[in-house]
């Protein structure tokens, strides 16, 4: 039978009341359960072969134990056994359909996903766990009060390749104070904030230097 056999963990797999072969036999009956008819009807011979027994009498013994423990009910109709699953069977599996690369089967049946075809799904929870593993550097070498700004060693080095150390350190201190005062708590990616602030400070410094050069030339002309 294609597809998954969906088992209740509590009533079957983790159930200490059932012995291993009782669990396996119950799982086999759940596997053969016909949801349209409401019962399973594998032959004793089929069960014997699947369970690995040497004789049918062992299958009958386990089935009787399951009946006594209240996990199944058996009815014999025209010399055929009908097994009604009372515990352990999950009738409906929700939110399984519409998954690519799997079989198009009825909604009340779980799908059979081949090995190696498990999807790589990116979720917010995965992203959060990655962020928790990020290693941030201590910025106490700039100022001992800094404890709010979070950047990695790579991000710090990247800032120094683009801006002067004076600009980078000043903006790190400013950002730490801004967060401490409660105004910068909304900032989640401190590297991006620092990159923007440093860029603006760098542009201002460049403008000031250009103005200073112009003033010097103007002064020299007046002197002459």
BELHU-V852296 format. One line per field, one symbol per residue. phi: phi as a letter, one per 30 degrees, with the letter a starting at -180 (. if undefined). psi: psi as a letter, one per 30 degrees, with the letter a starting at -180 (. if undefined). burial: # if it has 16 or more other C-alpha atoms within 10 Angstrom, else .. Layout:
phi = ???
psi = ???
burial = ???
This chain:
phi = .djdcccddddbdcdddcdeddddddddddeddcdddiacbddddddedddiddbddddddddddddddicbbcbcbhicdcccdcbjccdbbchcdiceibdcbedcbdcccddicddccdbdddddddddddccddcdddadddbcdbbdeddddddddcbddddddddddddddddddidcdddccddddddddddddddddddddddddddddddddddd
psi = kllkjkkjeefdegjffklefeeeeeeeeeegkjfefglkhlleeeeeeefglfkffeeeeeeeeeeefgflkkkjjhgkkkjkjfkfkjekjlhflhklglkjllfgklljjlkggkkjkkleeeeeeeeffkjklkgffekffjgekjlleeeeeeeffflleeeeeefeeeeeeeeefffgffkejfeeeeeeeeeeeeeeeeeeeeeeeeeeeeeeeee.
burial = ....###...##.....#...############.....####.#..##..........#..##..##...####......#####.###.......#.....#.....###.#.........................#......#.####...##..#.......###########.#....#.....##.###.###.##......................
